[in-house]
Amino acid sequence: MKYPLIPVLFALILSAPGPARAVEVQLSSGRTLETGLAEARLVAELGAFAVIAGRSCIACDENTSIYLHRISPRDKRVSAGRESPATPERYTYPGDYRDYLSEELVEKTRLFYGQCYEGQAALLWLSEYRVEGDWQKDEFLIVFRDGGMEERYNEGRQPGRLHTGHADCRELPGIDAETEP
């Protein structure tokens, strides 16, 4: 006996994973941050910013990433949509990344957070990328100041490595992951 196509499709639709369910995170002040992200968790609070690990979707090929949300000192409940751009910029989560097709290791990234730049609150990514068979070292730094964030990129070198030994500069453990298609 053949099954009608419509009930089978309906059953598949009902069993498919749903869209991302936004997760709220608790800030150190007791306030709640509405992240708009799935699987969100607070990594750190640096100045007026919350560093959040999360994903914008669940049933997709997106890796966990780092997002920054500005924290307002006013409200008990902080909405990411109200305090930050509608789609906050997405930054690489630390770890070893393999090409999703060849499974070759193509990127190694470390992330440090806290007092990681001349005693100032900062995020520091130290990355190595495979370029034509050779490894290239780069650095991306975000320094948090009273007026906002300052970003710096150093291609081919990693001077920030000197600041990672500070007692209040911590490393976020990396993951093993595949690159996104």
Sequence and secondary structure as in RCSB ss.txt:
>XXXX:A:sequence
MKYPLIPVLFALILSAPGPARAVEVQLSSGRTLETGLAEARLVAELGAFAVIAGRSCIACDENTSIYLHRISPRD
KRVSAGRESPATPERYTYPGDYRDYLSEELVEKTRLFYGQCYEGQAALLWLSEYRVEGDWQKDEFLIVFRDGGME
ERYNEGRQPGRLHTGHADCRELPGIDAETEP
>XXXX:A:secstr
    HHHHHHHHHHHS       EEE TTS EEE   EEEEEEEEETTEEEEEEES SSSS   EEEEEE  SS 
SEEEHHHHS SS  EEE SEEEE TTT  EEEEEEEEEEEEETTEEEEEEEEEEEETTEEEEEEEEEEEETTEEE
EEEEET  GGGGGTTSTTEEEE  EEEE   
